[in-house]
Amino acid sequence: MSISSSPPLLVTSFIIFVLSIDHHSHLSNGLRQGYYDSTCPNAESIVREVVENAISSQPATAGRLLRLHFHDCFIDGCDGSVLIDHSDGTVERDARGHAGLEGFDVVDRAKDELERQCPEVVSCSDIVALMARDSIVLSGGPDYSVETGRKDGLVSNVEDADDMVEPDDSVDLLTKKFSLRGLSLKDMVVLNAAHTIGTSACFFITERLYGEGRPDSAINPEFVPVLESKCIEGGDNFVRFPLDEGSEMEFDDHFLTNVRDGFTVIRSDAAMYEDRATKSVIDGYIATGKDSFMKDFVDAIVRMGRIGVITDGRDGEIRRTCSSFNN
């Protein structure tokens, strides 16, 4: 989550919150479903309409918005810190691990409309979480209730993203990075499968195709000419193409089959089937079918959405503009 441009150590103890909750019940981290029901009743429908329009115009937007949620939560928690734009190389958005992140303009459009209807009520971090859910649903994936009530963070530093997941991370390193965020190995596998609606760029595959002793033997021989036709040796490294060959517009479990069969672009995706533990998880989902994967994905993304949240107004704010802190 490449689900990347979502740029991995000690196992920490963490609390798994009960997922079966009433619509308006409070969680111990301060989030709750239906948080804006009284203060901005149309908040979620406003966000959904903006996402619908964006995806209708450019279908790749779905993967971009899902990736944006992952990258926001993985560094400093789900606080909207990745949205800050100072254009001076000092903020989180400028980090190498966030290279290629898109969708900021869609967040801004939703925020502008929310500010017109409900000034200074809905946080940018909540908008990002809602947009990820809507992107999944509009791509044929599962619907779920988003816990809201996040405040936007007051800090955004480029150095904080040094620990972002990277496309060439080993499974061991990825596991440690996810564990530090309170996410299990199973969470890691299902969240990584969000690549089902993601895209990549040629610079992530060039070394696997054209480096010394290449192509990478983990790439299915049938897939090599497909990749070579998209990423020509010495050509444009910024050409983008799907991460889930054959099902790039549909949020489903097809990506896991591609991992098994060697039809992967990113090296860390291929590594998931070379490690005994992650291979077992992948094989389990392939055997049990899509419903099991979808349920566990929802559980995992809800957990991810709780990472490092700020719910106290003394520690955060409701930004008026998502790309800048309030004055």
VMD Tcl script that draws the C-alpha trace (Angstrom):
set ca {
  {0.00 0.00 0.00}
  {3.19 1.93 -4.05}
  {-0.51 -0.18 -0.88}
  {3.20 2.10 -2.26}
  {3.53 5.35 -2.65}
  {2.11 3.81 1.28}
  {6.36 4.57 1.38}
  {9.34 -1.05 7.78}
  {11.03 -2.77 14.76}
  {10.16 -4.36 17.67}
  {6.93 -6.15 18.45}
  {4.87 -3.89 20.65}
  {1.87 -4.82 22.67}
  {-1.34 -3.23 21.54}
  {-5.04 -3.25 22.23}
  {-7.39 -4.71 19.67}
  {-10.62 -2.83 19.91}
  {-13.89 -4.69 19.62}
  {-15.14 -4.39 16.05}
  {-18.75 -5.30 16.72}
  {-20.15 -2.01 17.98}
  {-23.38 -0.08 17.81}
  {-23.63 2.72 15.26}
  {-23.18 5.52 17.80}
  {-21.07 3.73 20.38}
  {-17.89 5.39 21.64}
  {-14.48 3.75 21.38}
  {-11.77 4.15 23.96}
  {-9.63 6.02 21.43}
  {-12.28 8.72 21.04}
  {-13.48 7.72 17.57}
  {-17.04 6.68 16.89}
  {-19.31 5.91 14.00}
  {-21.74 8.69 13.15}
  {-19.56 11.35 14.76}
  {-20.91 14.10 12.47}
  {-24.58 13.10 12.58}
  {-25.60 16.19 14.53}
  {-22.89 18.70 13.57}
  {-22.72 18.01 9.82}
  {-25.36 15.41 8.87}
  {-24.46 15.40 5.18}
  {-20.71 15.09 5.70}
  {-20.35 11.53 4.45}
  {-22.67 12.03 1.47}
  {-20.74 15.17 0.47}
  {-17.48 13.24 0.50}
  {-19.03 10.30 -1.37}
  {-20.31 12.59 -4.15}
  {-16.88 14.16 -4.62}
  {-15.25 10.73 -4.82}
  {-17.90 9.46 -7.26}
  {-17.28 12.39 -9.57}
  {-13.52 12.01 -9.37}
  {-13.55 8.28 -10.11}
  {-16.08 8.75 -12.90}
  {-13.70 11.22 -14.52}
  {-10.52 9.25 -13.78}
  {-10.96 5.65 -12.54}
  {-7.37 5.46 -11.26}
  {-8.40 7.95 -8.55}
  {-9.79 5.09 -6.44}
  {-6.38 3.51 -5.93}
  {-4.80 6.91 -5.30}
  {-7.20 7.79 -2.51}
  {-6.86 4.39 -0.86}
  {-3.09 4.73 -0.96}
  {-3.31 8.21 0.52}
  {-5.12 6.85 3.59}
  {-2.46 4.20 4.11}
  {0.38 6.69 3.80}
  {-1.28 9.16 6.13}
  {-1.89 6.59 8.87}
  {1.45 4.82 8.61}
  {3.50 7.92 9.47}
  {2.58 9.80 12.67}
  {-0.86 8.20 12.71}
  {-4.08 9.12 10.87}
  {-3.75 12.86 11.39}
  {-3.68 14.38 7.91}
  {0.02 15.21 8.21}
  {0.74 13.92 4.70}
  {-1.61 16.58 3.27}
  {0.49 19.55 4.37}
  {2.22 21.25 1.42}
  {4.95 23.84 2.04}
  {6.77 23.24 -1.27}
  {10.11 23.54 0.50}
  {11.10 19.90 0.99}
  {10.54 19.93 4.75}
  {7.09 18.38 5.15}
  {6.04 14.74 5.15}
  {4.60 14.87 1.65}
  {8.11 15.55 0.29}
  {9.60 12.29 1.63}
  {10.99 9.72 -0.79}
  {8.66 7.11 0.70}
  {5.66 9.18 -0.34}
  {6.83 9.60 -3.93}
  {4.00 9.51 -6.42}
  {1.20 10.15 -3.93}
  {-1.84 11.67 -5.63}
  {-5.42 12.56 -4.81}
  {-4.72 15.72 -2.84}
  {-6.89 17.74 -5.21}
  {-9.86 15.46 -4.53}
  {-9.44 15.93 -0.78}
  {-9.33 19.68 -1.32}
  {-12.56 19.64 -3.32}
  {-14.38 17.77 -0.58}
  {-12.97 20.07 2.09}
  {-14.07 23.18 0.17}
  {-17.65 21.90 -0.03}
  {-17.69 20.84 3.62}
  {-16.41 24.26 4.66}
  {-19.26 25.87 2.74}
  {-21.87 23.72 4.44}
  {-20.28 23.01 7.85}
  {-17.41 25.43 8.51}
  {-14.57 24.12 10.71}
  {-16.40 20.90 11.63}
  {-15.01 18.00 9.55}
  {-11.31 17.20 9.82}
  {-9.09 16.52 6.82}
  {-7.93 13.25 8.37}
  {-11.53 12.06 8.54}
  {-12.05 13.08 4.91}
  {-9.09 10.90 3.89}
  {-10.49 7.91 5.81}
  {-13.95 8.36 4.31}
  {-12.54 8.70 0.80}
  {-10.64 5.43 1.15}
  {-13.84 3.62 2.11}
  {-15.77 5.22 -0.74}
  {-13.05 4.31 -3.24}
  {-13.25 0.68 -2.14}
  {-17.05 0.59 -2.39}
  {-17.14 2.34 -5.77}
  {-14.63 -0.21 -7.07}
  {-16.89 -3.11 -6.11}
  {-15.39 -3.80 -2.71}
  {-17.06 -4.14 0.70}
  {-18.90 -1.29 2.40}
  {-18.19 -0.57 6.05}
  {-18.78 2.14 8.64}
  {-15.90 4.54 9.12}
  {-15.08 5.63 12.65}
  {-14.67 9.40 12.69}
  {-13.77 12.14 15.14}
  {-10.11 12.57 14.26}
  {-8.44 15.93 14.69}
  {-5.79 17.09 12.26}
  {-2.21 17.01 13.50}
  {-0.03 20.05 14.11}
  {3.23 18.57 12.81}
  {4.44 17.40 9.40}
  {8.16 16.60 9.05}
  {9.88 14.96 6.11}
  {12.17 12.99 8.45}
  {9.20 11.23 10.05}
  {8.60 9.28 6.83}
  {12.02 7.60 6.90}
  {10.31 4.46 8.23}
  {7.72 4.24 5.47}
  {7.32 0.84 3.80}
  {9.40 0.53 0.64}
  {8.87 -1.53 -2.54}
  {12.03 -3.54 -1.99}
  {11.53 -4.25 1.73}
  {11.91 -7.84 2.85}
  {8.97 -9.61 4.45}
  {10.79 -9.56 7.79}
  {11.26 -5.80 7.59}
  {7.67 -5.23 6.48}
  {6.40 -7.40 9.32}
  {8.35 -5.36 11.85}
  {7.13 -2.07 10.40}
  {3.50 -3.20 10.54}
  {3.95 -4.60 14.03}
  {5.20 -1.23 15.26}
  {1.82 0.18 14.17}
  {-0.08 -2.54 16.01}
  {-0.88 -4.48 12.85}
  {-0.46 -8.24 12.52}
  {1.09 -10.29 9.75}
  {-2.40 -11.10 8.47}
  {-3.27 -7.40 8.50}
  {-0.14 -6.76 6.46}
  {-1.08 -9.32 3.81}
  {-4.65 -8.10 3.36}
  {-3.73 -4.41 3.41}
  {-1.00 -5.05 0.86}
  {-3.68 -6.64 -1.32}
  {-5.20 -3.17 -1.68}
  {-2.85 -3.11 -4.66}
  {-5.81 -4.71 -6.40}
  {-6.84 -1.18 -7.47}
  {-3.40 0.43 -7.43}
  {-0.93 1.41 -10.12}
  {2.84 1.45 -10.27}
  {5.50 3.21 -12.32}
  {8.27 1.70 -14.37}
  {11.01 2.75 -11.95}
  {9.70 0.06 -9.55}
  {10.16 -2.73 -12.11}
  {13.17 -1.63 -14.20}
  {15.77 -3.34 -12.01}
  {13.72 -6.56 -11.91}
  {13.49 -6.57 -15.70}
  {16.82 -5.22 -16.89}
  {19.32 -5.45 -14.02}
  {22.23 -7.87 -13.94}
  {21.10 -11.49 -14.13}
  {17.56 -10.41 -14.93}
  {14.68 -10.73 -15.47}
  {13.92 -11.62 -11.88}
  {13.14 -15.34 -11.76}
  {10.15 -14.59 -9.50}
  {8.38 -12.98 -12.47}
  {6.28 -15.49 -14.39}
  {7.91 -15.88 -17.86}
  {4.54 -15.17 -19.46}
  {4.43 -11.82 -17.66}
  {7.92 -10.65 -18.68}
  {7.01 -9.56 -22.25}
  {3.90 -7.81 -20.92}
  {6.03 -5.75 -18.54}
  {8.72 -5.15 -21.16}
  {6.11 -3.76 -23.55}
  {5.00 -1.26 -20.91}
  {8.42 -0.41 -19.51}
  {10.83 -0.25 -22.42}
  {14.49 -0.47 -21.48}
  {15.88 3.05 -21.35}
  {12.38 4.47 -21.68}
  {10.19 6.67 -19.51}
  {10.40 5.47 -15.90}
  {7.24 7.35 -14.96}
  {4.87 5.39 -17.19}
  {2.15 3.96 -14.93}
  {0.34 0.64 -15.21}
  {-1.81 -1.63 -13.01}
  {-0.47 -3.58 -10.06}
  {-3.21 -6.19 -10.47}
  {-2.94 -7.34 -14.06}
  {-6.33 -8.48 -15.35}
  {-8.48 -6.96 -12.59}
  {-7.14 -3.48 -12.05}
  {-10.47 -1.68 -11.80}
  {-12.19 -4.11 -9.42}
  {-11.57 -4.34 -5.68}
  {-11.39 -8.11 -5.26}
  {-9.01 -10.87 -4.20}
  {-7.55 -11.39 -7.67}
  {-4.30 -9.73 -6.63}
  {-3.55 -12.64 -4.28}
  {-3.78 -15.07 -7.18}
  {-1.39 -12.90 -9.15}
  {1.06 -12.97 -6.24}
  {0.86 -16.77 -6.17}
  {1.32 -17.06 -9.93}
  {4.21 -14.60 -10.29}
  {2.30 -11.77 -11.92}
  {3.59 -9.06 -9.60}
  {5.29 -5.76 -10.34}
  {6.78 -4.79 -6.99}
  {9.53 -6.92 -5.48}
  {8.01 -6.83 -1.98}
  {4.74 -8.19 -3.40}
  {6.55 -11.14 -4.94}
  {8.37 -11.74 -1.65}
  {5.04 -12.33 0.08}
  {4.84 -15.72 -1.64}
  {8.45 -16.63 -0.91}
  {8.03 -16.35 2.86}
  {6.43 -19.36 4.56}
  {4.18 -17.37 6.91}
  {2.79 -14.89 4.37}
  {2.48 -17.62 1.73}
  {0.29 -19.59 4.13}
  {-2.00 -16.59 4.64}
  {-2.29 -16.00 0.90}
  {-3.01 -19.65 0.17}
  {-5.63 -19.65 2.91}
  {-7.55 -16.78 1.34}
  {-7.32 -18.30 -2.13}
  {-8.73 -21.56 -0.74}
  {-11.55 -20.03 1.29}
  {-12.68 -17.47 -1.26}
  {-13.35 -13.77 -1.54}
  {-15.75 -13.35 1.39}
  {-13.13 -14.29 3.97}
  {-10.61 -11.90 2.45}
  {-13.12 -9.03 2.30}
  {-14.11 -9.44 5.94}
  {-10.52 -9.47 7.12}
  {-9.63 -6.51 4.91}
  {-12.37 -4.43 6.51}
  {-11.19 -5.44 9.98}
  {-7.62 -4.50 9.08}
  {-8.37 -1.12 7.51}
  {-10.56 -0.15 10.46}
  {-7.68 -1.02 12.79}
  {-5.29 0.92 10.59}
  {-7.59 3.93 10.80}
  {-7.09 4.01 14.59}
  {-3.30 4.35 14.46}
  {-2.12 7.36 16.43}
  {-5.41 9.25 16.15}
  {-5.81 12.65 17.78}
  {-9.29 13.25 19.19}
  {-8.53 15.96 21.75}
  {-8.84 19.50 20.40}
  {-5.93 20.57 22.58}
  {-3.60 18.31 20.63}
  {-4.98 18.87 17.15}
  {-7.25 21.09 15.09}
  {-9.88 21.12 12.37}
  {-7.99 22.62 9.45}
  {-9.78 25.11 7.30}
  {-7.55 24.14 4.38}
  {-6.16 20.61 4.26}
  {-2.79 21.58 2.80}
  {-1.87 24.05 5.54}
  {-2.06 24.42 9.30}
  {-4.48 26.98 10.72}
  {-2.88 30.29 11.63}
}
mol new
graphics top color blue
foreach p $ca { graphics top sphere $p radius 0.5 }
foreach p [lrange $ca 0 end-1] q [lrange $ca 1 end] { graphics top cylinder $p $q radius 0.2 }
display resetview
